[in-house]
Amino acid sequence: MGSQQLVKEANNANALSEAGEPVTIVQMDSLYPSHKKDIDFMYAYVNRRTRLGLENANLLDAYFNLLNKKEQGMLKNLQLVVDNGSFFE
């Protein structure tokens, strides 16, 4: 990460909440390739990226493709779609 990006992230209020997490987003990014078929990991990963304001369209699609119709309709998953709505504009 470059110095300008580091300053931007440090000023981001989400960066402060990220500091208190047991697993950082950087660690989750590195875990993604080996966990992309793990529903629990994918939910946590997409949810974390959503809270940090990161773009998720492809990850959200990948997550929903792991779910059956009943799981897709669960409130937590519908909320994830709603929370990502601003990214789809």
Phi and psi restraints in degrees (range 20) as a CNS / XPLOR table:
assign (resid 1 and name C) (resid 2 and name N)
       (resid 2 and name CA) (resid 2 and name C) 1.0 -73.6 20.0 2
assign (resid 2 and name N) (resid 2 and name CA)
       (resid 2 and name C) (resid 3 and name N) 1.0 166.6 20.0 2
assign (resid 2 and name C) (resid 3 and name N)
       (resid 3 and name CA) (resid 3 and name C) 1.0 -64.4 20.0 2
assign (resid 3 and name N) (resid 3 and name CA)
       (resid 3 and name C) (resid 4 and name N) 1.0 -38.8 20.0 2
assign (resid 3 and name C) (resid 4 and name N)
       (resid 4 and name CA) (resid 4 and name C) 1.0 -65.0 20.0 2
assign (resid 4 and name N) (resid 4 and name CA)
       (resid 4 and name C) (resid 5 and name N) 1.0 -42.0 20.0 2
assign (resid 4 and name C) (resid 5 and name N)
       (resid 5 and name CA) (resid 5 and name C) 1.0 -66.0 20.0 2
assign (resid 5 and name N) (resid 5 and name CA)
       (resid 5 and name C) (resid 6 and name N) 1.0 -38.2 20.0 2
assign (resid 5 and name C) (resid 6 and name N)
       (resid 6 and name CA) (resid 6 and name C) 1.0 -61.3 20.0 2
assign (resid 6 and name N) (resid 6 and name CA)
       (resid 6 and name C) (resid 7 and name N) 1.0 -44.7 20.0 2
assign (resid 6 and name C) (resid 7 and name N)
       (resid 7 and name CA) (resid 7 and name C) 1.0 -62.9 20.0 2
assign (resid 7 and name N) (resid 7 and name CA)
       (resid 7 and name C) (resid 8 and name N) 1.0 -42.6 20.0 2
assign (resid 7 and name C) (resid 8 and name N)
       (resid 8 and name CA) (resid 8 and name C) 1.0 -60.5 20.0 2
assign (resid 8 and name N) (resid 8 and name CA)
       (resid 8 and name C) (resid 9 and name N) 1.0 -45.9 20.0 2
assign (resid 8 and name C) (resid 9 and name N)
       (resid 9 and name CA) (resid 9 and name C) 1.0 -67.1 20.0 2
assign (resid 9 and name N) (resid 9 and name CA)
       (resid 9 and name C) (resid 10 and name N) 1.0 -38.2 20.0 2
assign (resid 9 and name C) (resid 10 and name N)
       (resid 10 and name CA) (resid 10 and name C) 1.0 -64.7 20.0 2
assign (resid 10 and name N) (resid 10 and name CA)
       (resid 10 and name C) (resid 11 and name N) 1.0 -32.1 20.0 2
assign (resid 10 and name C) (resid 11 and name N)
       (resid 11 and name CA) (resid 11 and name C) 1.0 -81.0 20.0 2
assign (resid 11 and name N) (resid 11 and name CA)
       (resid 11 and name C) (resid 12 and name N) 1.0 -12.6 20.0 2
assign (resid 11 and name C) (resid 12 and name N)
       (resid 12 and name CA) (resid 12 and name C) 1.0 -75.6 20.0 2
assign (resid 12 and name N) (resid 12 and name CA)
       (resid 12 and name C) (resid 13 and name N) 1.0 128.1 20.0 2
assign (resid 12 and name C) (resid 13 and name N)
       (resid 13 and name CA) (resid 13 and name C) 1.0 -60.3 20.0 2
assign (resid 13 and name N) (resid 13 and name CA)
       (resid 13 and name C) (resid 14 and name N) 1.0 -30.4 20.0 2
assign (resid 13 and name C) (resid 14 and name N)
       (resid 14 and name CA) (resid 14 and name C) 1.0 -65.9 20.0 2
assign (resid 14 and name N) (resid 14 and name CA)
       (resid 14 and name C) (resid 15 and name N) 1.0 -27.3 20.0 2
assign (resid 14 and name C) (resid 15 and name N)
       (resid 15 and name CA) (resid 15 and name C) 1.0 -63.4 20.0 2
assign (resid 15 and name N) (resid 15 and name CA)
       (resid 15 and name C) (resid 16 and name N) 1.0 -34.0 20.0 2
assign (resid 15 and name C) (resid 16 and name N)
       (resid 16 and name CA) (resid 16 and name C) 1.0 -67.8 20.0 2
assign (resid 16 and name N) (resid 16 and name CA)
       (resid 16 and name C) (resid 17 and name N) 1.0 -42.2 20.0 2
assign (resid 16 and name C) (resid 17 and name N)
       (resid 17 and name CA) (resid 17 and name C) 1.0 -69.2 20.0 2
assign (resid 17 and name N) (resid 17 and name CA)
       (resid 17 and name C) (resid 18 and name N) 1.0 -33.0 20.0 2
assign (resid 17 and name C) (resid 18 and name N)
       (resid 18 and name CA) (resid 18 and name C) 1.0 -62.8 20.0 2
assign (resid 18 and name N) (resid 18 and name CA)
       (resid 18 and name C) (resid 19 and name N) 1.0 -34.1 20.0 2
assign (resid 18 and name C) (resid 19 and name N)
       (resid 19 and name CA) (resid 19 and name C) 1.0 -62.5 20.0 2
assign (resid 19 and name N) (resid 19 and name CA)
       (resid 19 and name C) (resid 20 and name N) 1.0 -26.7 20.0 2
assign (resid 19 and name C) (resid 20 and name N)
       (resid 20 and name CA) (resid 20 and name C) 1.0 -87.7 20.0 2
assign (resid 20 and name N) (resid 20 and name CA)
       (resid 20 and name C) (resid 21 and name N) 1.0 -2.6 20.0 2
assign (resid 20 and name C) (resid 21 and name N)
       (resid 21 and name CA) (resid 21 and name C) 1.0 -79.8 20.0 2
assign (resid 21 and name N) (resid 21 and name CA)
       (resid 21 and name C) (resid 22 and name N) 1.0 142.8 20.0 2
assign (resid 21 and name C) (resid 22 and name N)
       (resid 22 and name CA) (resid 22 and name C) 1.0 -67.9 20.0 2
assign (resid 22 and name N) (resid 22 and name CA)
       (resid 22 and name C) (resid 23 and name N) 1.0 -29.3 20.0 2
assign (resid 22 and name C) (resid 23 and name N)
       (resid 23 and name CA) (resid 23 and name C) 1.0 -123.4 20.0 2
assign (resid 23 and name N) (resid 23 and name CA)
       (resid 23 and name C) (resid 24 and name N) 1.0 123.6 20.0 2
assign (resid 23 and name C) (resid 24 and name N)
       (resid 24 and name CA) (resid 24 and name C) 1.0 -78.0 20.0 2
assign (resid 24 and name N) (resid 24 and name CA)
       (resid 24 and name C) (resid 25 and name N) 1.0 163.9 20.0 2
assign (resid 24 and name C) (resid 25 and name N)
       (resid 25 and name CA) (resid 25 and name C) 1.0 -64.4 20.0 2
assign (resid 25 and name N) (resid 25 and name CA)
       (resid 25 and name C) (resid 26 and name N) 1.0 -32.4 20.0 2
assign (resid 25 and name C) (resid 26 and name N)
       (resid 26 and name CA) (resid 26 and name C) 1.0 -63.5 20.0 2
assign (resid 26 and name N) (resid 26 and name CA)
       (resid 26 and name C) (resid 27 and name N) 1.0 -42.7 20.0 2
assign (resid 26 and name C) (resid 27 and name N)
       (resid 27 and name CA) (resid 27 and name C) 1.0 -65.3 20.0 2
assign (resid 27 and name N) (resid 27 and name CA)
       (resid 27 and name C) (resid 28 and name N) 1.0 -40.8 20.0 2
assign (resid 27 and name C) (resid 28 and name N)
       (resid 28 and name CA) (resid 28 and name C) 1.0 -64.0 20.0 2
assign (resid 28 and name N) (resid 28 and name CA)
       (resid 28 and name C) (resid 29 and name N) 1.0 -39.0 20.0 2
assign (resid 28 and name C) (resid 29 and name N)
       (resid 29 and name CA) (resid 29 and name C) 1.0 -58.0 20.0 2
assign (resid 29 and name N) (resid 29 and name CA)
       (resid 29 and name C) (resid 30 and name N) 1.0 -41.3 20.0 2
assign (resid 29 and name C) (resid 30 and name N)
       (resid 30 and name CA) (resid 30 and name C) 1.0 -74.5 20.0 2
assign (resid 30 and name N) (resid 30 and name CA)
       (resid 30 and name C) (resid 31 and name N) 1.0 -27.2 20.0 2
assign (resid 30 and name C) (resid 31 and name N)
       (resid 31 and name CA) (resid 31 and name C) 1.0 -79.3 20.0 2
assign (resid 31 and name N) (resid 31 and name CA)
       (resid 31 and name C) (resid 32 and name N) 1.0 -22.2 20.0 2
assign (resid 31 and name C) (resid 32 and name N)
       (resid 32 and name CA) (resid 32 and name C) 1.0 -51.6 20.0 2
assign (resid 32 and name N) (resid 32 and name CA)
       (resid 32 and name C) (resid 33 and name N) 1.0 -49.9 20.0 2
assign (resid 32 and name C) (resid 33 and name N)
       (resid 33 and name CA) (resid 33 and name C) 1.0 -56.7 20.0 2
assign (resid 33 and name N) (resid 33 and name CA)
       (resid 33 and name C) (resid 34 and name N) 1.0 -35.3 20.0 2
assign (resid 33 and name C) (resid 34 and name N)
       (resid 34 and name CA) (resid 34 and name C) 1.0 -91.4 20.0 2
assign (resid 34 and name N) (resid 34 and name CA)
       (resid 34 and name C) (resid 35 and name N) 1.0 -5.6 20.0 2
assign (resid 34 and name C) (resid 35 and name N)
       (resid 35 and name CA) (resid 35 and name C) 1.0 -122.9 20.0 2
assign (resid 35 and name N) (resid 35 and name CA)
       (resid 35 and name C) (resid 36 and name N) 1.0 12.0 20.0 2
assign (resid 35 and name C) (resid 36 and name N)
       (resid 36 and name CA) (resid 36 and name C) 1.0 -69.9 20.0 2
assign (resid 36 and name N) (resid 36 and name CA)
       (resid 36 and name C) (resid 37 and name N) 1.0 -6.8 20.0 2
assign (resid 36 and name C) (resid 37 and name N)
       (resid 37 and name CA) (resid 37 and name C) 1.0 -105.1 20.0 2
assign (resid 37 and name N) (resid 37 and name CA)
       (resid 37 and name C) (resid 38 and name N) 1.0 2.7 20.0 2
assign (resid 37 and name C) (resid 38 and name N)
       (resid 38 and name CA) (resid 38 and name C) 1.0 -92.8 20.0 2
assign (resid 38 and name N) (resid 38 and name CA)
       (resid 38 and name C) (resid 39 and name N) 1.0 109.1 20.0 2
assign (resid 38 and name C) (resid 39 and name N)
       (resid 39 and name CA) (resid 39 and name C) 1.0 -58.0 20.0 2
assign (resid 39 and name N) (resid 39 and name CA)
       (resid 39 and name C) (resid 40 and name N) 1.0 -44.6 20.0 2
assign (resid 39 and name C) (resid 40 and name N)
       (resid 40 and name CA) (resid 40 and name C) 1.0 -64.1 20.0 2
assign (resid 40 and name N) (resid 40 and name CA)
       (resid 40 and name C) (resid 41 and name N) 1.0 -44.1 20.0 2
assign (resid 40 and name C) (resid 41 and name N)
       (resid 41 and name CA) (resid 41 and name C) 1.0 -62.4 20.0 2
assign (resid 41 and name N) (resid 41 and name CA)
       (resid 41 and name C) (resid 42 and name N) 1.0 -46.3 20.0 2
assign (resid 41 and name C) (resid 42 and name N)
       (resid 42 and name CA) (resid 42 and name C) 1.0 -62.1 20.0 2
assign (resid 42 and name N) (resid 42 and name CA)
       (resid 42 and name C) (resid 43 and name N) 1.0 -39.8 20.0 2
assign (resid 42 and name C) (resid 43 and name N)
       (resid 43 and name CA) (resid 43 and name C) 1.0 -61.8 20.0 2
assign (resid 43 and name N) (resid 43 and name CA)
       (resid 43 and name C) (resid 44 and name N) 1.0 -48.7 20.0 2
assign (resid 43 and name C) (resid 44 and name N)
       (resid 44 and name CA) (resid 44 and name C) 1.0 -61.8 20.0 2
assign (resid 44 and name N) (resid 44 and name CA)
       (resid 44 and name C) (resid 45 and name N) 1.0 -40.4 20.0 2
assign (resid 44 and name C) (resid 45 and name N)
       (resid 45 and name CA) (resid 45 and name C) 1.0 -66.5 20.0 2
assign (resid 45 and name N) (resid 45 and name CA)
       (resid 45 and name C) (resid 46 and name N) 1.0 -50.1 20.0 2
assign (resid 45 and name C) (resid 46 and name N)
       (resid 46 and name CA) (resid 46 and name C) 1.0 -64.2 20.0 2
assign (resid 46 and name N) (resid 46 and name CA)
       (resid 46 and name C) (resid 47 and name N) 1.0 -41.5 20.0 2
assign (resid 46 and name C) (resid 47 and name N)
       (resid 47 and name CA) (resid 47 and name C) 1.0 -61.7 20.0 2
assign (resid 47 and name N) (resid 47 and name CA)
       (resid 47 and name C) (resid 48 and name N) 1.0 -44.0 20.0 2
assign (resid 47 and name C) (resid 48 and name N)
       (resid 48 and name CA) (resid 48 and name C) 1.0 -63.7 20.0 2
assign (resid 48 and name N) (resid 48 and name CA)
       (resid 48 and name C) (resid 49 and name N) 1.0 -46.4 20.0 2
assign (resid 48 and name C) (resid 49 and name N)
       (resid 49 and name CA) (resid 49 and name C) 1.0 -61.7 20.0 2
assign (resid 49 and name N) (resid 49 and name CA)
       (resid 49 and name C) (resid 50 and name N) 1.0 -36.0 20.0 2
assign (resid 49 and name C) (resid 50 and name N)
       (resid 50 and name CA) (resid 50 and name C) 1.0 -63.3 20.0 2
assign (resid 50 and name N) (resid 50 and name CA)
       (resid 50 and name C) (resid 51 and name N) 1.0 -48.6 20.0 2
assign (resid 50 and name C) (resid 51 and name N)
       (resid 51 and name CA) (resid 51 and name C) 1.0 -60.8 20.0 2
assign (resid 51 and name N) (resid 51 and name CA)
       (resid 51 and name C) (resid 52 and name N) 1.0 -30.6 20.0 2
assign (resid 51 and name C) (resid 52 and name N)
       (resid 52 and name CA) (resid 52 and name C) 1.0 -86.5 20.0 2
assign (resid 52 and name N) (resid 52 and name CA)
       (resid 52 and name C) (resid 53 and name N) 1.0 -0.9 20.0 2
assign (resid 52 and name C) (resid 53 and name N)
       (resid 53 and name CA) (resid 53 and name C) 1.0 75.5 20.0 2
assign (resid 53 and name N) (resid 53 and name CA)
       (resid 53 and name C) (resid 54 and name N) 1.0 24.6 20.0 2
assign (resid 53 and name C) (resid 54 and name N)
       (resid 54 and name CA) (resid 54 and name C) 1.0 -90.7 20.0 2
assign (resid 54 and name N) (resid 54 and name CA)
       (resid 54 and name C) (resid 55 and name N) 1.0 151.5 20.0 2
assign (resid 54 and name C) (resid 55 and name N)
       (resid 55 and name CA) (resid 55 and name C) 1.0 -69.0 20.0 2
assign (resid 55 and name N) (resid 55 and name CA)
       (resid 55 and name C) (resid 56 and name N) 1.0 135.0 20.0 2
assign (resid 55 and name C) (resid 56 and name N)
       (resid 56 and name CA) (resid 56 and name C) 1.0 -132.6 20.0 2
assign (resid 56 and name N) (resid 56 and name CA)
       (resid 56 and name C) (resid 57 and name N) 1.0 5.8 20.0 2
assign (resid 56 and name C) (resid 57 and name N)
       (resid 57 and name CA) (resid 57 and name C) 1.0 -51.4 20.0 2
assign (resid 57 and name N) (resid 57 and name CA)
       (resid 57 and name C) (resid 58 and name N) 1.0 -51.7 20.0 2
assign (resid 57 and name C) (resid 58 and name N)
       (resid 58 and name CA) (resid 58 and name C) 1.0 -67.2 20.0 2
assign (resid 58 and name N) (resid 58 and name CA)
       (resid 58 and name C) (resid 59 and name N) 1.0 -39.5 20.0 2
assign (resid 58 and name C) (resid 59 and name N)
       (resid 59 and name CA) (resid 59 and name C) 1.0 -67.6 20.0 2
assign (resid 59 and name N) (resid 59 and name CA)
       (resid 59 and name C) (resid 60 and name N) 1.0 -38.8 20.0 2
assign (resid 59 and name C) (resid 60 and name N)
       (resid 60 and name CA) (resid 60 and name C) 1.0 -63.8 20.0 2
assign (resid 60 and name N) (resid 60 and name CA)
       (resid 60 and name C) (resid 61 and name N) 1.0 -42.7 20.0 2
assign (resid 60 and name C) (resid 61 and name N)
       (resid 61 and name CA) (resid 61 and name C) 1.0 -60.4 20.0 2
assign (resid 61 and name N) (resid 61 and name CA)
       (resid 61 and name C) (resid 62 and name N) 1.0 -45.6 20.0 2
assign (resid 61 and name C) (resid 62 and name N)
       (resid 62 and name CA) (resid 62 and name C) 1.0 -61.6 20.0 2
assign (resid 62 and name N) (resid 62 and name CA)
       (resid 62 and name C) (resid 63 and name N) 1.0 -42.2 20.0 2
assign (resid 62 and name C) (resid 63 and name N)
       (resid 63 and name CA) (resid 63 and name C) 1.0 -62.6 20.0 2
assign (resid 63 and name N) (resid 63 and name CA)
       (resid 63 and name C) (resid 64 and name N) 1.0 -48.6 20.0 2
assign (resid 63 and name C) (resid 64 and name N)
       (resid 64 and name CA) (resid 64 and name C) 1.0 -65.4 20.0 2
assign (resid 64 and name N) (resid 64 and name CA)
       (resid 64 and name C) (resid 65 and name N) 1.0 -28.1 20.0 2
assign (resid 64 and name C) (resid 65 and name N)
       (resid 65 and name CA) (resid 65 and name C) 1.0 -69.1 20.0 2
assign (resid 65 and name N) (resid 65 and name CA)
       (resid 65 and name C) (resid 66 and name N) 1.0 -19.3 20.0 2
assign (resid 65 and name C) (resid 66 and name N)
       (resid 66 and name CA) (resid 66 and name C) 1.0 -81.0 20.0 2
assign (resid 66 and name N) (resid 66 and name CA)
       (resid 66 and name C) (resid 67 and name N) 1.0 -17.0 20.0 2
assign (resid 66 and name C) (resid 67 and name N)
       (resid 67 and name CA) (resid 67 and name C) 1.0 -95.8 20.0 2
assign (resid 67 and name N) (resid 67 and name CA)
       (resid 67 and name C) (resid 68 and name N) 1.0 149.2 20.0 2
assign (resid 67 and name C) (resid 68 and name N)
       (resid 68 and name CA) (resid 68 and name C) 1.0 -83.8 20.0 2
assign (resid 68 and name N) (resid 68 and name CA)
       (resid 68 and name C) (resid 69 and name N) 1.0 174.2 20.0 2
assign (resid 68 and name C) (resid 69 and name N)
       (resid 69 and name CA) (resid 69 and name C) 1.0 -58.3 20.0 2
assign (resid 69 and name N) (resid 69 and name CA)
       (resid 69 and name C) (resid 70 and name N) 1.0 -41.3 20.0 2
assign (resid 69 and name C) (resid 70 and name N)
       (resid 70 and name CA) (resid 70 and name C) 1.0 -64.1 20.0 2
assign (resid 70 and name N) (resid 70 and name CA)
       (resid 70 and name C) (resid 71 and name N) 1.0 -44.8 20.0 2
assign (resid 70 and name C) (resid 71 and name N)
       (resid 71 and name CA) (resid 71 and name C) 1.0 -64.9 20.0 2
assign (resid 71 and name N) (resid 71 and name CA)
       (resid 71 and name C) (resid 72 and name N) 1.0 -38.1 20.0 2
assign (resid 71 and name C) (resid 72 and name N)
       (resid 72 and name CA) (resid 72 and name C) 1.0 -61.0 20.0 2
assign (resid 72 and name N) (resid 72 and name CA)
       (resid 72 and name C) (resid 73 and name N) 1.0 -32.7 20.0 2
assign (resid 72 and name C) (resid 73 and name N)
       (resid 73 and name CA) (resid 73 and name C) 1.0 -84.9 20.0 2
assign (resid 73 and name N) (resid 73 and name CA)
       (resid 73 and name C) (resid 74 and name N) 1.0 -0.9 20.0 2
assign (resid 73 and name C) (resid 74 and name N)
       (resid 74 and name CA) (resid 74 and name C) 1.0 -65.8 20.0 2
assign (resid 74 and name N) (resid 74 and name CA)
       (resid 74 and name C) (resid 75 and name N) 1.0 144.5 20.0 2
assign (resid 74 and name C) (resid 75 and name N)
       (resid 75 and name CA) (resid 75 and name C) 1.0 -53.7 20.0 2
assign (resid 75 and name N) (resid 75 and name CA)
       (resid 75 and name C) (resid 76 and name N) 1.0 -44.3 20.0 2
assign (resid 75 and name C) (resid 76 and name N)
       (resid 76 and name CA) (resid 76 and name C) 1.0 -62.2 20.0 2
assign (resid 76 and name N) (resid 76 and name CA)
       (resid 76 and name C) (resid 77 and name N) 1.0 -34.7 20.0 2
assign (resid 76 and name C) (resid 77 and name N)
       (resid 77 and name CA) (resid 77 and name C) 1.0 -77.6 20.0 2
assign (resid 77 and name N) (resid 77 and name CA)
       (resid 77 and name C) (resid 78 and name N) 1.0 -37.9 20.0 2
assign (resid 77 and name C) (resid 78 and name N)
       (resid 78 and name CA) (resid 78 and name C) 1.0 -64.5 20.0 2
assign (resid 78 and name N) (resid 78 and name CA)
       (resid 78 and name C) (resid 79 and name N) 1.0 -38.4 20.0 2
assign (resid 78 and name C) (resid 79 and name N)
       (resid 79 and name CA) (resid 79 and name C) 1.0 -63.1 20.0 2
assign (resid 79 and name N) (resid 79 and name CA)
       (resid 79 and name C) (resid 80 and name N) 1.0 -36.4 20.0 2
assign (resid 79 and name C) (resid 80 and name N)
       (resid 80 and name CA) (resid 80 and name C) 1.0 -62.3 20.0 2
assign (resid 80 and name N) (resid 80 and name CA)
       (resid 80 and name C) (resid 81 and name N) 1.0 -40.6 20.0 2
assign (resid 80 and name C) (resid 81 and name N)
       (resid 81 and name CA) (resid 81 and name C) 1.0 -64.5 20.0 2
assign (resid 81 and name N) (resid 81 and name CA)
       (resid 81 and name C) (resid 82 and name N) 1.0 -46.8 20.0 2
assign (resid 81 and name C) (resid 82 and name N)
       (resid 82 and name CA) (resid 82 and name C) 1.0 -60.7 20.0 2
assign (resid 82 and name N) (resid 82 and name CA)
       (resid 82 and name C) (resid 83 and name N) 1.0 -44.7 20.0 2
assign (resid 82 and name C) (resid 83 and name N)
       (resid 83 and name CA) (resid 83 and name C) 1.0 -64.8 20.0 2
assign (resid 83 and name N) (resid 83 and name CA)
       (resid 83 and name C) (resid 84 and name N) 1.0 -23.7 20.0 2
assign (resid 83 and name C) (resid 84 and name N)
       (resid 84 and name CA) (resid 84 and name C) 1.0 -94.7 20.0 2
assign (resid 84 and name N) (resid 84 and name CA)
       (resid 84 and name C) (resid 85 and name N) 1.0 1.1 20.0 2
assign (resid 84 and name C) (resid 85 and name N)
       (resid 85 and name CA) (resid 85 and name C) 1.0 -54.9 20.0 2
assign (resid 85 and name N) (resid 85 and name CA)
       (resid 85 and name C) (resid 86 and name N) 1.0 -37.2 20.0 2
assign (resid 85 and name C) (resid 86 and name N)
       (resid 86 and name CA) (resid 86 and name C) 1.0 -67.4 20.0 2
assign (resid 86 and name N) (resid 86 and name CA)
       (resid 86 and name C) (resid 87 and name N) 1.0 -20.5 20.0 2
assign (resid 86 and name C) (resid 87 and name N)
       (resid 87 and name CA) (resid 87 and name C) 1.0 -78.0 20.0 2
assign (resid 87 and name N) (resid 87 and name CA)
       (resid 87 and name C) (resid 88 and name N) 1.0 -17.0 20.0 2
assign (resid 87 and name C) (resid 88 and name N)
       (resid 88 and name CA) (resid 88 and name C) 1.0 -94.2 20.0 2
assign (resid 88 and name N) (resid 88 and name CA)
       (resid 88 and name C) (resid 89 and name N) 1.0 1.9 20.0 2
